[in-house]
Amino acid sequence: MVEEKPQSLHQIVDELYRSESRRVFATLVRLLGDFDLAEEAMHEAFAAAVEKWQIEGVPQNPRAWLVSTGRFKAIDTIRRRVRFDESLGEIARKLDSEHDDFAAIDDEKIEDDRLRLIFTCCHPAIVPSAQIALTLREVCGLRTEEIASAFLCTPPTIAQRIVRGKKKIREAEIPFEVPKLPEIPTRLDSVLSVIYLVFNEGYSASSGENVTRRDLSEEAIRLGRLLVELLPDPEVLGLLALMLIQESRRAARTSATGDIVLLEDQDRSLWNREHIVEGCRLIEIAMGSRRIGGYTLQAAIAAVHAEAVRPEDTDWREIVALYDVLQQIEPSPVVSLNRAVAVAMRDGAEAGIALIDQILAEGSLADYHLVHAAKADLCRRIGRKEDAIQAYRRALSLVKQEPERRFLERRLSELS
């Protein structure tokens, strides 16, 4: 046991909760077969840690201790409920008969439990919208509001999807396991979407005090690596490449005070070259398959940025060409917005503004702060001061992340 000072224990448990709670939860779901029971048991285990570790010290393997304690808490809960539902008695007896030495719990198996749970949540019996919402909430621990921001919809809508997803898993008795290799392709699109949305929330947090959440982006990359080992499909390689190249810029994306640093203003010597080299290698392999998908194309666009020594060296013609292909195979308003910004850099701000106005006229991104921020920036560059002020104000009314808010306020102040 490792002795810790009592006054630091809450900090230790809080840090463990941030880093380990979803792994503990995933393993408890596998052991218990029930989302809500696993969630309750996990929270009870962390509460027990505060009490027990105060006396006994922090165990050598806190994660395994939490899993074991959560399992015992669940058994106690089931026993209390047996008088209301006799079928629970058999479950309690089964759990009680299993090996209870927490030191023997396999760390590698616990690590794989999160990937196992993702595939469970992405079972084809569950509608796609519920698959992704359920996985982001239950596997990755994103709040309902964060998921709603990623989907550009309301928290109640996401909450309903999560409830429906859980109900379907329960009613269809979907097993908590990674499917056999021939079954994986039917779930792959949803799994990749989940991992990428987790990464996006880590790369650019939808709300809060920080620009990024390292824990989420690192978890997404870890899951991406696990998936590459399981299934080296071109799009799996493309997604991992995209995340690595985007993550390579983390150290340069914020100032010492936590403020946003735009891509064109970043110190490129701070970029992680190992991530970039690995990402570019994965892109070459994916491109060589001739089965090029959306993630691979996005990774190729990120690679063009990464290969430019200076902002002015960026090959905007190539970027627009890649967006043209991406728009054909996976059209979306966000892709159109990113392409419009690239066109502005290639052909001039007026060309980009015209494309953004078309996107706004269509209405799907009317409440998306980045479309207004992009228009404001282009108007600012060519001296359309009043249009820029109006667009910055609209963006400010929609933004939820504090560093982005400060950046927009600073831009607006400069114009005013």
C-alpha positions as CSV (number, residue, x, y, z in Angstrom):
1,M,0.0,0.0,0.0
2,V,1.1,3.6,-0.7
3,E,0.5,5.9,2.3
4,E,-0.9,9.3,1.4
5,K,-1.6,12.3,3.6
6,P,-5.3,12.5,4.4
7,Q,-5.6,16.1,3.2
8,S,-4.5,15.1,-0.3
9,L,-6.9,12.1,-0.6
10,H,-9.8,13.9,-2.1
11,Q,-7.5,15.3,-4.8
12,I,-6.2,11.8,-5.5
13,V,-9.7,10.4,-5.8
14,D,-10.9,13.3,-8.0
15,E,-7.9,12.7,-10.4
16,L,-8.7,9.0,-10.5
17,Y,-12.3,9.7,-11.2
18,R,-11.3,11.9,-14.2
19,S,-8.8,9.4,-15.6
20,E,-10.4,6.0,-14.6
21,S,-14.1,6.3,-14.0
22,R,-15.2,5.3,-17.5
23,R,-12.8,2.4,-17.6
24,V,-14.2,1.2,-14.3
25,F,-17.7,1.7,-15.6
26,A,-17.1,-0.2,-18.8
27,T,-15.8,-3.2,-16.8
28,L,-18.7,-3.1,-14.4
29,V,-21.1,-3.1,-17.3
30,R,-19.4,-6.3,-18.6
31,L,-19.6,-7.9,-15.2
32,L,-23.1,-6.7,-14.3
33,G,-24.8,-6.5,-17.7
34,D,-26.7,-3.4,-16.7
35,F,-25.8,0.3,-17.4
36,D,-27.7,1.9,-14.5
37,L,-26.6,-0.7,-12.0
38,A,-23.0,-0.3,-13.2
39,E,-23.2,3.5,-12.9
40,E,-24.6,3.3,-9.4
41,A,-21.9,0.8,-8.4
42,M,-19.1,2.9,-9.8
43,H,-20.2,6.0,-7.8
44,E,-20.5,3.9,-4.7
45,A,-17.0,2.5,-5.2
46,F,-15.5,6.0,-5.5
47,A,-17.3,7.1,-2.4
48,A,-16.0,4.0,-0.6
49,A,-12.5,4.9,-1.7
50,V,-12.6,8.2,0.1
51,E,-13.6,6.4,3.3
52,K,-11.4,3.3,3.1
53,W,-8.2,4.8,1.7
54,Q,-8.2,7.4,4.5
55,I,-7.5,4.5,6.8
56,E,-5.8,1.9,4.6
57,G,-3.9,4.0,2.1
58,V,-4.2,4.0,-1.6
59,P,-3.9,0.5,-3.1
60,Q,-1.2,-0.4,-5.6
61,N,-3.8,-1.0,-8.3
62,P,-6.6,1.6,-7.6
63,R,-8.5,0.8,-10.8
64,A,-8.8,-2.9,-10.0
65,W,-9.8,-2.0,-6.4
66,L,-12.6,0.2,-7.7
67,V,-13.8,-2.5,-10.0
68,S,-13.9,-5.1,-7.3
69,T,-15.5,-2.8,-4.8
70,G,-18.1,-1.7,-7.4
71,R,-18.9,-5.3,-8.0
72,F,-19.5,-6.0,-4.3
73,K,-21.6,-2.8,-4.0
74,A,-23.7,-4.1,-6.9
75,I,-24.2,-7.5,-5.3
76,D,-25.4,-5.7,-2.1
77,T,-27.8,-3.6,-4.2
78,I,-29.2,-6.7,-6.0
79,R,-29.7,-8.5,-2.7
80,R,-31.7,-5.6,-1.3
81,R,-33.9,-5.7,-4.4
82,V,-34.4,-9.5,-4.4
83,R,-37.6,-9.3,-2.4
84,F,-39.1,-7.2,-5.1
85,D,-37.7,-9.3,-8.0
86,E,-36.8,-12.9,-7.3
87,S,-35.0,-13.2,-10.7
88,L,-32.2,-11.0,-9.3
89,G,-31.2,-13.6,-6.7
90,E,-29.6,-15.8,-9.4
91,I,-27.6,-12.8,-10.7
92,A,-26.3,-12.0,-7.2
93,R,-25.3,-15.7,-6.6
94,K,-23.5,-15.8,-9.9
95,L,-21.6,-12.6,-9.2
96,D,-20.8,-13.7,-5.7
97,S,-19.3,-17.0,-6.9
98,E,-16.8,-15.3,-9.2
99,H,-13.2,-14.8,-8.1
100,D,-13.1,-11.8,-5.8
101,D,-9.3,-11.0,-5.5
102,F,-9.1,-7.5,-6.9
103,A,-5.3,-7.8,-7.3
104,A,-5.9,-10.5,-9.9
105,I,-8.2,-8.4,-12.1
106,D,-6.6,-8.3,-15.6
107,D,-5.6,-4.7,-16.5
108,E,-5.4,-5.6,-20.2
109,K,-9.0,-6.9,-20.0
110,I,-10.1,-3.7,-18.3
111,E,-8.5,-1.6,-21.0
112,D,-10.3,-3.6,-23.7
113,D,-13.7,-3.2,-21.9
114,R,-14.2,0.3,-23.3
115,L,-13.8,-0.9,-26.9
116,R,-16.0,-3.8,-26.1
117,L,-18.7,-1.5,-24.8
118,I,-18.4,0.8,-27.8
119,F,-19.2,-2.1,-30.1
120,T,-22.1,-3.1,-27.9
121,C,-23.6,0.4,-28.0
122,C,-23.1,0.5,-31.8
123,H,-25.1,-2.8,-32.4
124,P,-27.1,-2.5,-35.6
125,A,-30.3,-3.2,-33.7
126,I,-29.9,0.3,-32.2
127,V,-30.8,3.3,-34.4
128,P,-27.6,5.2,-35.4
129,S,-28.5,8.4,-33.6
130,A,-29.0,6.5,-30.4
131,Q,-25.8,4.5,-30.9
132,I,-23.6,7.5,-31.0
133,A,-25.3,9.4,-28.2
134,L,-25.4,6.4,-25.9
135,T,-21.7,5.6,-26.5
136,L,-20.6,9.2,-25.9
137,R,-22.5,9.3,-22.6
138,E,-21.9,5.9,-21.2
139,V,-18.5,4.9,-22.5
140,C,-16.8,8.3,-22.7
141,G,-18.6,10.2,-19.9
142,L,-19.6,13.3,-21.9
143,R,-22.4,15.2,-20.4
144,T,-25.7,15.4,-22.3
145,E,-25.1,19.0,-23.0
146,E,-21.7,18.3,-24.5
147,I,-23.2,15.6,-26.8
148,A,-26.0,18.0,-27.8
149,S,-23.4,20.6,-28.8
150,A,-21.6,18.0,-30.9
151,F,-24.8,17.1,-32.7
152,L,-26.1,20.6,-32.9
153,C,-29.4,19.7,-31.2
154,T,-31.1,20.0,-27.8
155,P,-30.1,18.1,-24.5
156,P,-33.7,16.6,-24.1
157,T,-33.4,15.1,-27.6
158,I,-30.0,13.5,-26.7
159,A,-31.4,12.3,-23.3
160,Q,-34.3,10.5,-25.1
161,R,-31.9,8.8,-27.5
162,I,-29.8,7.5,-24.6
163,V,-32.8,6.1,-22.8
164,R,-34.0,4.4,-26.0
165,G,-30.5,2.9,-26.6
166,K,-30.3,1.4,-23.1
167,K,-33.8,0.0,-23.5
168,K,-33.0,-1.7,-26.8
169,I,-29.8,-3.3,-25.4
170,R,-31.8,-4.6,-22.5
171,E,-34.8,-5.9,-24.5
172,A,-32.7,-7.4,-27.3
173,E,-30.2,-8.9,-24.8
174,I,-27.3,-7.5,-26.8
175,P,-24.1,-9.1,-25.5
176,F,-21.3,-6.9,-24.1
177,E,-18.5,-8.1,-26.5
178,V,-16.4,-7.2,-29.5
179,P,-18.2,-8.8,-32.4
180,K,-16.5,-11.5,-34.5
181,L,-14.5,-10.2,-37.4
182,P,-17.1,-10.7,-40.2
183,E,-19.7,-8.7,-38.1
184,I,-17.4,-5.7,-37.5
185,P,-18.0,-3.8,-40.8
186,T,-21.7,-3.4,-40.0
187,R,-20.9,-1.4,-36.9
188,L,-17.7,0.3,-38.0
189,D,-19.2,3.6,-39.3
190,S,-20.8,4.3,-35.9
191,V,-17.7,3.3,-33.9
192,L,-15.6,5.6,-36.0
193,S,-18.1,8.4,-35.6
194,V,-18.1,7.9,-31.8
195,I,-14.3,8.0,-31.6
196,Y,-14.0,11.1,-33.7
197,L,-16.7,12.9,-31.8
198,V,-14.8,12.1,-28.5
199,F,-11.6,13.4,-30.1
200,N,-13.4,16.6,-31.3
201,E,-14.7,17.3,-27.8
202,G,-11.1,16.9,-26.5
203,Y,-9.5,18.9,-29.4
204,S,-12.0,21.8,-29.1
205,A,-14.2,21.6,-26.0
206,S,-17.8,22.7,-26.7
207,S,-18.0,24.6,-23.5
208,G,-16.1,25.5,-20.3
209,E,-12.9,27.3,-19.3
210,N,-10.4,25.4,-21.5
211,V,-9.9,25.2,-25.2
212,T,-9.0,21.5,-25.1
213,R,-9.6,18.5,-23.0
214,R,-6.5,16.3,-23.2
215,D,-8.1,13.4,-21.5
216,L,-10.7,13.0,-24.2
217,S,-8.4,13.4,-27.2
218,E,-5.8,11.0,-25.7
219,E,-8.6,8.5,-25.0
220,A,-9.9,8.8,-28.6
221,I,-6.4,8.2,-30.0
222,R,-5.9,5.2,-27.6
223,L,-9.2,3.7,-28.9
224,G,-8.2,4.4,-32.5
225,R,-5.0,2.4,-32.0
226,L,-6.9,-0.5,-30.5
227,L,-9.2,-0.4,-33.5
228,V,-6.3,-0.4,-35.9
229,E,-4.9,-3.5,-34.2
230,L,-8.3,-5.2,-34.5
231,L,-9.2,-4.0,-38.0
232,P,-6.6,-2.1,-40.1
233,D,-9.3,-0.8,-42.5
234,P,-8.3,2.2,-44.6
235,E,-10.8,4.5,-42.9
236,V,-9.6,3.3,-39.4
237,L,-6.1,4.2,-40.5
238,G,-7.4,7.5,-41.8
239,L,-9.2,8.4,-38.6
240,L,-6.1,7.6,-36.5
241,A,-4.0,9.7,-38.9
242,L,-6.4,12.6,-38.6
243,M,-6.4,12.6,-34.8
244,L,-2.6,12.3,-34.6
245,I,-2.0,15.3,-37.0
246,Q,-4.6,17.4,-35.3
247,E,-3.3,16.5,-31.8
248,S,0.2,17.4,-33.0
249,R,-0.7,21.1,-32.7
250,R,-2.0,21.0,-29.1
251,A,1.0,22.8,-27.5
252,A,0.8,25.7,-30.0
253,R,-3.0,26.2,-29.9
254,T,-3.2,28.2,-26.7
255,S,-1.1,30.9,-25.1
256,A,0.4,30.8,-21.6
257,T,-2.8,32.5,-20.3
258,G,-5.0,29.9,-22.0
259,D,-6.1,32.1,-24.9
260,I,-6.7,30.8,-28.4
261,V,-3.8,31.0,-30.9
262,L,-5.0,30.8,-34.5
263,L,-3.4,28.3,-36.9
264,E,-1.7,31.1,-38.9
265,D,-0.2,32.6,-35.7
266,Q,1.0,29.3,-34.1
267,D,4.7,28.6,-33.3
268,R,5.1,25.6,-35.6
269,S,8.3,24.5,-33.9
270,L,6.0,23.4,-31.0
271,W,4.1,21.0,-33.2
272,N,4.7,17.3,-32.4
273,R,6.7,16.0,-35.4
274,E,6.4,12.4,-34.3
275,H,2.6,12.6,-34.5
276,I,2.8,14.2,-37.9
277,V,5.2,11.7,-39.3
278,E,3.1,8.8,-38.0
279,G,-0.1,10.4,-39.3
280,C,1.4,10.9,-42.8
281,R,2.6,7.3,-42.9
282,L,-0.9,6.1,-42.1
283,I,-2.4,8.4,-44.8
284,E,0.0,6.9,-47.4
285,I,-1.1,3.3,-46.5
286,A,-4.8,4.3,-46.5
287,M,-4.5,6.1,-49.9
288,G,-2.6,3.2,-51.3
289,S,-5.7,1.0,-50.8
290,R,-7.7,3.0,-53.3
291,R,-10.7,2.9,-50.9
292,I,-10.5,6.5,-49.8
293,G,-13.1,7.7,-47.3
294,G,-14.0,10.9,-45.4
295,Y,-11.6,10.5,-42.5
296,T,-8.6,9.8,-44.9
297,L,-9.5,12.9,-46.9
298,Q,-9.7,15.0,-43.7
299,A,-6.4,13.6,-42.6
300,A,-4.9,14.5,-46.0
301,I,-6.1,18.1,-45.6
302,A,-4.6,18.3,-42.1
303,A,-1.3,16.9,-43.5
304,V,-1.1,19.7,-46.1
305,H,-1.3,22.2,-43.2
306,A,1.3,20.2,-41.2
307,E,3.8,20.1,-44.1
308,A,3.8,23.9,-44.5
309,V,6.8,25.4,-42.7
310,R,5.2,28.8,-42.7
311,P,1.5,29.8,-43.0
312,E,2.2,31.4,-46.4
313,D,3.6,28.1,-47.7
314,T,0.2,26.4,-47.3
315,D,-1.0,24.8,-50.5
316,W,-4.6,26.1,-50.5
317,R,-5.3,24.8,-54.1
318,E,-4.6,21.3,-52.9
319,I,-6.8,21.8,-49.8
320,V,-9.7,23.1,-51.9
321,A,-9.3,20.2,-54.2
322,L,-9.4,17.7,-51.3
323,Y,-12.5,19.5,-49.9
324,D,-14.2,19.2,-53.4
325,V,-13.7,15.4,-53.2
326,L,-14.9,15.3,-49.6
327,Q,-18.0,17.3,-50.4
328,Q,-18.8,14.7,-53.1
329,I,-18.5,11.6,-50.9
330,E,-19.7,13.0,-47.6
331,P,-21.6,16.3,-48.1
332,S,-22.4,18.3,-45.0
333,P,-22.8,22.0,-44.0
334,V,-19.6,21.9,-41.9
335,V,-17.6,20.5,-44.8
336,S,-19.1,23.3,-46.9
337,L,-18.0,25.9,-44.3
338,N,-14.5,24.6,-44.1
339,R,-14.3,24.6,-47.9
340,A,-15.6,28.2,-48.0
341,V,-12.7,29.3,-45.8
342,A,-10.2,27.4,-48.0
343,V,-11.7,29.1,-51.1
344,A,-11.3,32.4,-49.4
345,M,-7.6,31.7,-48.8
346,R,-7.2,30.7,-52.4
347,D,-9.4,33.1,-54.3
348,G,-9.9,36.0,-51.8
349,A,-12.2,36.9,-48.9
350,E,-15.1,38.0,-51.1
351,A,-15.4,34.5,-52.7
352,G,-15.4,32.9,-49.3
353,I,-18.0,35.3,-47.9
354,A,-20.3,34.6,-50.8
355,L,-20.1,30.8,-50.1
356,I,-20.7,31.4,-46.3
357,D,-23.8,33.5,-47.1
358,Q,-25.2,30.6,-49.1
359,I,-24.6,28.3,-46.2
360,L,-26.4,30.7,-43.8
361,A,-29.3,31.1,-46.3
362,E,-29.8,27.3,-46.1
363,G,-30.3,27.6,-42.4
364,S,-28.8,24.5,-41.0
365,L,-25.8,26.3,-39.4
366,A,-27.7,29.4,-38.4
367,D,-27.0,28.7,-34.7
368,Y,-23.4,27.5,-35.2
369,H,-21.1,30.1,-33.8
370,L,-18.1,29.2,-36.0
371,V,-19.9,30.0,-39.3
372,H,-20.6,33.6,-38.0
373,A,-17.0,33.8,-36.6
374,A,-15.6,32.8,-40.0
375,K,-17.7,35.4,-41.9
376,A,-16.7,38.0,-39.4
377,D,-13.0,37.3,-39.8
378,L,-13.2,37.5,-43.6
379,C,-15.2,40.7,-43.5
380,R,-12.6,42.1,-41.1
381,R,-9.7,41.2,-43.4
382,I,-11.2,43.3,-46.3
383,G,-12.4,46.3,-44.3
384,R,-16.2,45.5,-44.2
385,K,-16.3,46.8,-40.6
386,E,-20.0,46.9,-40.0
387,D,-20.6,43.4,-41.4
388,A,-17.7,42.1,-39.3
389,I,-19.1,43.7,-36.1
390,Q,-22.6,42.2,-36.8
391,A,-21.2,38.7,-37.4
392,Y,-18.9,38.8,-34.3
393,R,-21.9,39.8,-32.2
394,R,-23.9,36.9,-33.5
395,A,-21.1,34.5,-32.9
396,L,-20.7,35.9,-29.3
397,S,-24.4,35.2,-28.7
398,L,-23.9,31.6,-29.5
399,V,-20.4,30.7,-28.2
400,K,-20.1,28.5,-25.0
401,Q,-16.4,28.1,-24.6
402,E,-14.7,30.9,-22.5
403,P,-11.4,31.2,-24.5
404,E,-13.4,31.5,-27.7
405,R,-15.6,34.1,-26.1
406,R,-12.5,36.1,-25.0
407,F,-11.1,35.8,-28.5
408,L,-14.3,37.1,-30.2
409,E,-14.7,39.9,-27.7
410,R,-11.1,41.0,-28.4
411,R,-11.7,41.0,-32.1
412,L,-14.9,43.0,-31.7
413,S,-13.2,45.4,-29.4
414,E,-10.5,46.0,-32.0
415,L,-13.1,46.9,-34.6
416,S,-15.2,49.0,-32.2
